[in-house]
Amino acid sequence: MINNSNSKIISFLMDEIGLEEPSIELGIKLSIKNNIPLPILLWSYGMLTIEELDDLYTFLFKRI
């Protein structure tokens, strides 16, 4: 479920946001099942605050 392209995002979520790996794995599974972007899914399920969502998108856009 966790591949190399997602490893930096997962590291960010664990190190900067403080999410645990099982929560992230559940988010990935639900994201795939429901065809929803992972950041939006994590926010909609209350795993991220709006500020953390903003931090995550800032991190993602800096990687482009």
PDB file of N, CA, C and O in Angstrom:
ATOM      1  N   MET A   1       0.821  -1.197   0.000  1.00  0.00           N
ATOM      2  CA  MET A   1       0.000   0.000   0.000  1.00  0.00           C
ATOM      3  C   MET A   1       0.863   1.258   0.000  1.00  0.00           C
ATOM      4  O   MET A   1       0.524   2.245  -0.653  1.00  0.00           O
ATOM      5  N   ILE A   2       1.977   1.225   0.729  1.00  0.00           N
ATOM      6  CA  ILE A   2       2.862   2.382   0.790  1.00  0.00           C
ATOM      7  C   ILE A   2       4.006   2.160  -0.184  1.00  0.00           C
ATOM      8  O   ILE A   2       4.816   1.251  -0.001  1.00  0.00           O
ATOM      9  N   ASN A   3       4.072   2.998  -1.231  1.00  0.00           N
ATOM     10  CA  ASN A   3       5.151   2.860  -2.192  1.00  0.00           C
ATOM     11  C   ASN A   3       6.119   4.028  -2.075  1.00  0.00           C
ATOM     12  O   ASN A   3       5.911   4.946  -1.281  1.00  0.00           O
ATOM     13  N   ASN A   4       7.171   3.984  -2.868  1.00  0.00           N
ATOM     14  CA  ASN A   4       8.240   4.980  -2.771  1.00  0.00           C
ATOM     15  C   ASN A   4       7.748   6.392  -3.056  1.00  0.00           C
ATOM     16  O   ASN A   4       8.218   7.343  -2.431  1.00  0.00           O
ATOM     17  N   SER A   5       6.809   6.550  -3.992  1.00  0.00           N
ATOM     18  CA  SER A   5       6.329   7.890  -4.327  1.00  0.00           C
ATOM     19  C   SER A   5       5.534   8.516  -3.193  1.00  0.00           C
ATOM     20  O   SER A   5       5.464   9.740  -3.080  1.00  0.00           O
ATOM     21  N   ASN A   6       4.935   7.683  -2.354  1.00  0.00           N
ATOM     22  CA  ASN A   6       4.170   8.194  -1.220  1.00  0.00           C
ATOM     23  C   ASN A   6       4.993   8.329   0.046  1.00  0.00           C
ATOM     24  O   ASN A   6       4.510   8.882   1.035  1.00  0.00           O
ATOM     25  N   SER A   7       6.217   7.842   0.040  1.00  0.00           N
ATOM     26  CA  SER A   7       6.995   7.799   1.278  1.00  0.00           C
ATOM     27  C   SER A   7       7.274   9.183   1.859  1.00  0.00           C
ATOM     28  O   SER A   7       7.283   9.335   3.080  1.00  0.00           O
ATOM     29  N   LYS A   8       7.500  10.187   1.028  1.00  0.00           N
ATOM     30  CA  LYS A   8       7.755  11.532   1.549  1.00  0.00           C
ATOM     31  C   LYS A   8       6.498  12.142   2.148  1.00  0.00           C
ATOM     32  O   LYS A   8       6.561  12.835   3.164  1.00  0.00           O
ATOM     33  N   ILE A   9       5.358  11.884   1.519  1.00  0.00           N
ATOM     34  CA  ILE A   9       4.092  12.378   2.058  1.00  0.00           C
ATOM     35  C   ILE A   9       3.807  11.705   3.395  1.00  0.00           C
ATOM     36  O   ILE A   9       3.408  12.362   4.356  1.00  0.00           O
ATOM     37  N   ILE A  10       4.011  10.406   3.451  1.00  0.00           N
ATOM     38  CA  ILE A  10       3.769   9.659   4.679  1.00  0.00           C
ATOM     39  C   ILE A  10       4.724  10.107   5.779  1.00  0.00           C
ATOM     40  O   ILE A  10       4.326  10.248   6.935  1.00  0.00           O
ATOM     41  N   SER A  11       5.978  10.329   5.418  1.00  0.00           N
ATOM     42  CA  SER A  11       6.948  10.838   6.393  1.00  0.00           C
ATOM     43  C   SER A  11       6.512  12.196   6.932  1.00  0.00           C
ATOM     44  O   SER A  11       6.612  12.453   8.132  1.00  0.00           O
ATOM     45  N   PHE A  12       6.028  13.061   6.048  1.00  0.00           N
ATOM     46  CA  PHE A  12       5.543  14.370   6.476  1.00  0.00           C
ATOM     47  C   PHE A  12       4.370  14.216   7.438  1.00  0.00           C
ATOM     48  O   PHE A  12       4.328  14.862   8.485  1.00  0.00           O
ATOM     49  N   LEU A  13       3.420  13.358   7.078  1.00  0.00           N
ATOM     50  CA  LEU A  13       2.252  13.164   7.928  1.00  0.00           C
ATOM     51  C   LEU A  13       2.642  12.611   9.296  1.00  0.00           C
ATOM     52  O   LEU A  13       2.056  12.990  10.310  1.00  0.00           O
ATOM     53  N   MET A  14       3.623  11.723   9.327  1.00  0.00           N
ATOM     54  CA  MET A  14       4.047  11.135  10.594  1.00  0.00           C
ATOM     55  C   MET A  14       4.919  12.096  11.396  1.00  0.00           C
ATOM     56  O   MET A  14       4.699  12.278  12.593  1.00  0.00           O
ATOM     57  N   ASP A  15       5.907  12.711  10.748  1.00  0.00           N
ATOM     58  CA  ASP A  15       6.888  13.538  11.457  1.00  0.00           C
ATOM     59  C   ASP A  15       6.379  14.939  11.783  1.00  0.00           C
ATOM     60  O   ASP A  15       6.596  15.438  12.887  1.00  0.00           O
ATOM     61  N   GLU A  16       5.709  15.567  10.837  1.00  0.00           N
ATOM     62  CA  GLU A  16       5.286  16.959  11.023  1.00  0.00           C
ATOM     63  C   GLU A  16       3.886  17.076  11.620  1.00  0.00           C
ATOM     64  O   GLU A  16       3.627  17.957  12.439  1.00  0.00           O
ATOM     65  N   ILE A  17       2.986  16.187  11.208  1.00  0.00           N
ATOM     66  CA  ILE A  17       1.609  16.266  11.675  1.00  0.00           C
ATOM     67  C   ILE A  17       1.386  15.392  12.910  1.00  0.00           C
ATOM     68  O   ILE A  17       0.594  15.735  13.788  1.00  0.00           O
ATOM     69  N   GLY A  18       2.087  14.267  12.967  1.00  0.00           N
ATOM     70  CA  GLY A  18       1.963  13.380  14.117  1.00  0.00           C
ATOM     71  C   GLY A  18       0.967  12.251  13.944  1.00  0.00           C
ATOM     72  O   GLY A  18       0.570  11.619  14.923  1.00  0.00           O
ATOM     73  N   LEU A  19       0.557  11.987  12.710  1.00  0.00           N
ATOM     74  CA  LEU A  19      -0.342  10.857  12.475  1.00  0.00           C
ATOM     75  C   LEU A  19       0.434   9.551  12.590  1.00  0.00           C
ATOM     76  O   LEU A  19       1.621   9.491  12.270  1.00  0.00           O
ATOM     77  N   GLU A  20      -0.240   8.519  13.045  1.00  0.00           N
ATOM     78  CA  GLU A  20       0.385   7.210  13.145  1.00  0.00           C
ATOM     79  C   GLU A  20       0.160   6.435  11.851  1.00  0.00           C
ATOM     80  O   GLU A  20      -0.812   6.670  11.134  1.00  0.00           O
ATOM     81  N   GLU A  21       1.074   5.505  11.562  1.00  0.00           N
ATOM     82  CA  GLU A  21       1.031   4.765  10.311  1.00  0.00           C
ATOM     83  C   GLU A  21      -0.298   4.047  10.068  1.00  0.00           C
ATOM     84  O   GLU A  21      -0.786   4.082   8.939  1.00  0.00           O
ATOM     85  N   PRO A  22      -0.913   3.394  11.068  1.00  0.00           N
ATOM     86  CA  PRO A  22      -2.203   2.734  10.804  1.00  0.00           C
ATOM     87  C   PRO A  22      -3.295   3.719  10.352  1.00  0.00           C
ATOM     88  O   PRO A  22      -4.139   3.376   9.524  1.00  0.00           O
ATOM     89  N   SER A  23      -3.274   4.934  10.895  1.00  0.00           N
ATOM     90  CA  SER A  23      -4.240   5.955  10.477  1.00  0.00           C
ATOM     91  C   SER A  23      -4.015   6.357   9.028  1.00  0.00           C
ATOM     92  O   SER A  23      -4.963   6.543   8.266  1.00  0.00           O
ATOM     93  N   ILE A  24      -2.755   6.487   8.663  1.00  0.00           N
ATOM     94  CA  ILE A  24      -2.417   6.861   7.293  1.00  0.00           C
ATOM     95  C   ILE A  24      -2.806   5.742   6.329  1.00  0.00           C
ATOM     96  O   ILE A  24      -3.349   6.003   5.256  1.00  0.00           O
ATOM     97  N   GLU A  25      -2.526   4.497   6.714  1.00  0.00           N
ATOM     98  CA  GLU A  25      -2.887   3.361   5.863  1.00  0.00           C
ATOM     99  C   GLU A  25      -4.397   3.285   5.667  1.00  0.00           C
ATOM    100  O   GLU A  25      -4.866   3.029   4.559  1.00  0.00           O
ATOM    101  N   LEU A  26      -5.162   3.507   6.738  1.00  0.00           N
ATOM    102  CA  LEU A  26      -6.609   3.530   6.613  1.00  0.00           C
ATOM    103  C   LEU A  26      -7.047   4.655   5.681  1.00  0.00           C
ATOM    104  O   LEU A  26      -7.923   4.468   4.837  1.00  0.00           O
ATOM    105  N   GLY A  27      -6.435   5.811   5.838  1.00  0.00           N
ATOM    106  CA  GLY A  27      -6.748   6.935   4.960  1.00  0.00           C
ATOM    107  C   GLY A  27      -6.469   6.616   3.505  1.00  0.00           C
ATOM    108  O   GLY A  27      -7.263   6.969   2.633  1.00  0.00           O
ATOM    109  N   ILE A  28      -5.358   5.956   3.230  1.00  0.00           N
ATOM    110  CA  ILE A  28      -5.013   5.592   1.853  1.00  0.00           C
ATOM    111  C   ILE A  28      -6.050   4.624   1.290  1.00  0.00           C
ATOM    112  O   ILE A  28      -6.509   4.790   0.160  1.00  0.00           O
ATOM    113  N   LYS A  29      -6.421   3.609   2.083  1.00  0.00           N
ATOM    114  CA  LYS A  29      -7.424   2.639   1.623  1.00  0.00           C
ATOM    115  C   LYS A  29      -8.756   3.315   1.323  1.00  0.00           C
ATOM    116  O   LYS A  29      -9.366   3.055   0.286  1.00  0.00           O
ATOM    117  N   LEU A  30      -9.211   4.183   2.229  1.00  0.00           N
ATOM    118  CA  LEU A  30     -10.477   4.880   2.015  1.00  0.00           C
ATOM    119  C   LEU A  30     -10.387   5.862   0.851  1.00  0.00           C
ATOM    120  O   LEU A  30     -11.349   6.041   0.104  1.00  0.00           O
ATOM    121  N   SER A  31      -9.242   6.487   0.706  1.00  0.00           N
ATOM    122  CA  SER A  31      -9.030   7.414  -0.402  1.00  0.00           C
ATOM    123  C   SER A  31      -9.167   6.699  -1.745  1.00  0.00           C
ATOM    124  O   SER A  31      -9.804   7.205  -2.669  1.00  0.00           O
ATOM    125  N   ILE A  32      -8.564   5.524  -1.835  1.00  0.00           N
ATOM    126  CA  ILE A  32      -8.645   4.736  -3.071  1.00  0.00           C
ATOM    127  C   ILE A  32     -10.071   4.244  -3.293  1.00  0.00           C
ATOM    128  O   ILE A  32     -10.606   4.343  -4.397  1.00  0.00           O
ATOM    129  N   LYS A  33     -10.682   3.717  -2.237  1.00  0.00           N
ATOM    130  CA  LYS A  33     -12.038   3.166  -2.342  1.00  0.00           C
ATOM    131  C   LYS A  33     -13.047   4.227  -2.774  1.00  0.00           C
ATOM    132  O   LYS A  33     -13.913   3.965  -3.608  1.00  0.00           O
ATOM    133  N   ASN A  34     -12.930   5.418  -2.203  1.00  0.00           N
ATOM    134  CA  ASN A  34     -13.899   6.487  -2.467  1.00  0.00           C
ATOM    135  C   ASN A  34     -13.458   7.466  -3.545  1.00  0.00           C
ATOM    136  O   ASN A  34     -14.182   8.410  -3.862  1.00  0.00           O
ATOM    137  N   ASN A  35     -12.261   7.247  -4.115  1.00  0.00           N
ATOM    138  CA  ASN A  35     -11.721   8.114  -5.165  1.00  0.00           C
ATOM    139  C   ASN A  35     -11.676   9.583  -4.718  1.00  0.00           C
ATOM    140  O   ASN A  35     -12.125  10.488  -5.421  1.00  0.00           O
ATOM    141  N   ILE A  36     -11.116   9.774  -3.528  1.00  0.00           N
ATOM    142  CA  ILE A  36     -10.981  11.107  -2.927  1.00  0.00           C
ATOM    143  C   ILE A  36      -9.501  11.342  -2.660  1.00  0.00           C
ATOM    144  O   ILE A  36      -8.820  10.429  -2.193  1.00  0.00           O
ATOM    145  N   PRO A  37      -8.978  12.539  -2.942  1.00  0.00           N
ATOM    146  CA  PRO A  37      -7.578  12.815  -2.618  1.00  0.00           C
ATOM    147  C   PRO A  37      -7.307  12.590  -1.124  1.00  0.00           C
ATOM    148  O   PRO A  37      -8.114  12.959  -0.271  1.00  0.00           O
ATOM    149  N   LEU A  38      -6.168  11.983  -0.832  1.00  0.00           N
ATOM    150  CA  LEU A  38      -5.818  11.650   0.554  1.00  0.00           C
ATOM    151  C   LEU A  38      -5.909  12.846   1.494  1.00  0.00           C
ATOM    152  O   LEU A  38      -6.500  12.708   2.565  1.00  0.00           O
ATOM    153  N   PRO A  39      -5.356  14.014   1.157  1.00  0.00           N
ATOM    154  CA  PRO A  39      -5.448  15.137   2.108  1.00  0.00           C
ATOM    155  C   PRO A  39      -6.891  15.515   2.448  1.00  0.00           C
ATOM    156  O   PRO A  39      -7.203  15.797   3.605  1.00  0.00           O
ATOM    157  N   ILE A  40      -7.760  15.522   1.455  1.00  0.00           N
ATOM    158  CA  ILE A  40      -9.162  15.876   1.688  1.00  0.00           C
ATOM    159  C   ILE A  40      -9.842  14.820   2.545  1.00  0.00           C
ATOM    160  O   ILE A  40     -10.628  15.144   3.434  1.00  0.00           O
ATOM    161  N   LEU A  41      -9.539  13.561   2.277  1.00  0.00           N
ATOM    162  CA  LEU A  41     -10.122  12.484   3.073  1.00  0.00           C
ATOM    163  C   LEU A  41      -9.689  12.596   4.528  1.00  0.00           C
ATOM    164  O   LEU A  41     -10.520  12.495   5.430  1.00  0.00           O
ATOM    165  N   LEU A  42      -8.394  12.805   4.764  1.00  0.00           N
ATOM    166  CA  LEU A  42      -7.901  12.921   6.138  1.00  0.00           C
ATOM    167  C   LEU A  42      -8.556  14.091   6.860  1.00  0.00           C
ATOM    168  O   LEU A  42      -8.886  13.988   8.042  1.00  0.00           O
ATOM    169  N   TRP A  43      -8.743  15.191   6.162  1.00  0.00           N
ATOM    170  CA  TRP A  43      -9.392  16.360   6.752  1.00  0.00           C
ATOM    171  C   TRP A  43     -10.873  16.072   7.025  1.00  0.00           C
ATOM    172  O   TRP A  43     -11.381  16.404   8.096  1.00  0.00           O
ATOM    173  N   SER A  44     -11.566  15.456   6.061  1.00  0.00           N
ATOM    174  CA  SER A  44     -13.001  15.216   6.230  1.00  0.00           C
ATOM    175  C   SER A  44     -13.298  14.218   7.343  1.00  0.00           C
ATOM    176  O   SER A  44     -14.370  14.268   7.945  1.00  0.00           O
ATOM    177  N   TYR A  45     -12.369  13.318   7.623  1.00  0.00           N
ATOM    178  CA  TYR A  45     -12.537  12.372   8.720  1.00  0.00           C
ATOM    179  C   TYR A  45     -11.990  12.909  10.044  1.00  0.00           C
ATOM    180  O   TYR A  45     -11.964  12.187  11.040  1.00  0.00           O
ATOM    181  N   GLY A  46     -11.559  14.152  10.059  1.00  0.00           N
ATOM    182  CA  GLY A  46     -11.092  14.775  11.289  1.00  0.00           C
ATOM    183  C   GLY A  46      -9.690  14.385  11.705  1.00  0.00           C
ATOM    184  O   GLY A  46      -9.289  14.626  12.844  1.00  0.00           O
ATOM    185  N   MET A  47      -8.935  13.781  10.791  1.00  0.00           N
ATOM    186  CA  MET A  47      -7.558  13.402  11.112  1.00  0.00           C
ATOM    187  C   MET A  47      -6.595  14.570  10.940  1.00  0.00           C
ATOM    188  O   MET A  47      -5.485  14.551  11.472  1.00  0.00           O
ATOM    189  N   LEU A  48      -7.020  15.583  10.198  1.00  0.00           N
ATOM    190  CA  LEU A  48      -6.230  16.799  10.000  1.00  0.00           C
ATOM    191  C   LEU A  48      -7.088  18.008  10.315  1.00  0.00           C
ATOM    192  O   LEU A  48      -8.281  18.024  10.010  1.00  0.00           O
ATOM    193  N   THR A  49      -6.492  19.018  10.921  1.00  0.00           N
ATOM    194  CA  THR A  49      -7.171  20.300  11.065  1.00  0.00           C
ATOM    195  C   THR A  49      -7.018  21.061   9.756  1.00  0.00           C
ATOM    196  O   THR A  49      -6.256  20.647   8.882  1.00  0.00           O
ATOM    197  N   ILE A  50      -7.722  22.148   9.619  1.00  0.00           N
ATOM    198  CA  ILE A  50      -7.611  22.955   8.399  1.00  0.00           C
ATOM    199  C   ILE A  50      -6.193  23.518   8.263  1.00  0.00           C
ATOM    200  O   ILE A  50      -5.687  23.661   7.150  1.00  0.00           O
ATOM    201  N   GLU A  51      -5.553  23.838   9.393  1.00  0.00           N
ATOM    202  CA  GLU A  51      -4.183  24.340   9.360  1.00  0.00           C
ATOM    203  C   GLU A  51      -3.213  23.248   8.902  1.00  0.00           C
ATOM    204  O   GLU A  51      -2.300  23.506   8.118  1.00  0.00           O
ATOM    205  N   GLU A  52      -3.421  22.028   9.400  1.00  0.00           N
ATOM    206  CA  GLU A  52      -2.570  20.912   8.980  1.00  0.00           C
ATOM    207  C   GLU A  52      -2.783  20.578   7.513  1.00  0.00           C
ATOM    208  O   GLU A  52      -1.838  20.228   6.806  1.00  0.00           O
ATOM    209  N   LEU A  53      -4.037  20.689   7.052  1.00  0.00           N
ATOM    210  CA  LEU A  53      -4.329  20.485   5.633  1.00  0.00           C
ATOM    211  C   LEU A  53      -3.584  21.509   4.788  1.00  0.00           C
ATOM    212  O   LEU A  53      -3.026  21.172   3.744  1.00  0.00           O
ATOM    213  N   ASP A  54      -3.577  22.757   5.239  1.00  0.00           N
ATOM    214  CA  ASP A  54      -2.842  23.811   4.545  1.00  0.00           C
ATOM    215  C   ASP A  54      -1.345  23.514   4.533  1.00  0.00           C
ATOM    216  O   ASP A  54      -0.687  23.688   3.508  1.00  0.00           O
ATOM    217  N   ASP A  55      -0.808  23.072   5.657  1.00  0.00           N
ATOM    218  CA  ASP A  55       0.611  22.712   5.728  1.00  0.00           C
ATOM    219  C   ASP A  55       0.933  21.573   4.770  1.00  0.00           C
ATOM    220  O   ASP A  55       1.966  21.595   4.101  1.00  0.00           O
ATOM    221  N   LEU A  56       0.049  20.575   4.701  1.00  0.00           N
ATOM    222  CA  LEU A  56       0.265  19.440   3.805  1.00  0.00           C
ATOM    223  C   LEU A  56       0.252  19.887   2.357  1.00  0.00           C
ATOM    224  O   LEU A  56       1.123  19.486   1.585  1.00  0.00           O
ATOM    225  N   TYR A  57      -0.715  20.710   1.967  1.00  0.00           N
ATOM    226  CA  TYR A  57      -0.751  21.194   0.588  1.00  0.00           C
ATOM    227  C   TYR A  57       0.448  22.094   0.282  1.00  0.00           C
ATOM    228  O   TYR A  57       0.968  22.059  -0.833  1.00  0.00           O
ATOM    229  N   THR A  58       0.889  22.885   1.234  1.00  0.00           N
ATOM    230  CA  THR A  58       2.097  23.693   1.031  1.00  0.00           C
ATOM    231  C   THR A  58       3.284  22.786   0.780  1.00  0.00           C
ATOM    232  O   THR A  58       4.071  23.040  -0.132  1.00  0.00           O
ATOM    233  N   PHE A  59       3.431  21.734   1.567  1.00  0.00           N
ATOM    234  CA  PHE A  59       4.497  20.749   1.376  1.00  0.00           C
ATOM    235  C   PHE A  59       4.399  20.099  -0.007  1.00  0.00           C
ATOM    236  O   PHE A  59       5.402  19.970  -0.708  1.00  0.00           O
ATOM    237  N   LEU A  60       3.198  19.694  -0.390  1.00  0.00           N
ATOM    238  CA  LEU A  60       3.016  19.020  -1.679  1.00  0.00           C
ATOM    239  C   LEU A  60       3.339  19.947  -2.847  1.00  0.00           C
ATOM    240  O   LEU A  60       3.974  19.519  -3.811  1.00  0.00           O
ATOM    241  N   PHE A  61       2.917  21.205  -2.780  1.00  0.00           N
ATOM    242  CA  PHE A  61       3.166  22.125  -3.888  1.00  0.00           C
ATOM    243  C   PHE A  61       4.628  22.550  -3.967  1.00  0.00           C
ATOM    244  O   PHE A  61       5.099  22.924  -5.041  1.00  0.00           O
ATOM    245  N   LYS A  62       5.355  22.501  -2.854  1.00  0.00           N
ATOM    246  CA  LYS A  62       6.782  22.804  -2.891  1.00  0.00           C
ATOM    247  C   LYS A  62       7.559  21.691  -3.564  1.00  0.00           C
ATOM    248  O   LYS A  62       8.656  21.927  -4.071  1.00  0.00           O
ATOM    249  N   ARG A  63       7.014  20.480  -3.581  1.00  0.00           N
ATOM    250  CA  ARG A  63       7.682  19.326  -4.194  1.00  0.00           C
ATOM    251  C   ARG A  63       7.552  19.334  -5.708  1.00  0.00           C
ATOM    252  O   ARG A  63       8.307  18.639  -6.388  1.00  0.00           O
ATOM    253  N   ILE A  64       6.613  20.104  -6.254  1.00  0.00           N
ATOM    254  CA  ILE A  64       6.381  20.099  -7.708  1.00  0.00           C
ATOM    255  C   ILE A  64       7.495  20.813  -8.433  1.00  0.00           C
ATOM    256  O   ILE A  64       7.471  20.909  -9.660  1.00  0.00           O
TER     257      ILE A  64
END
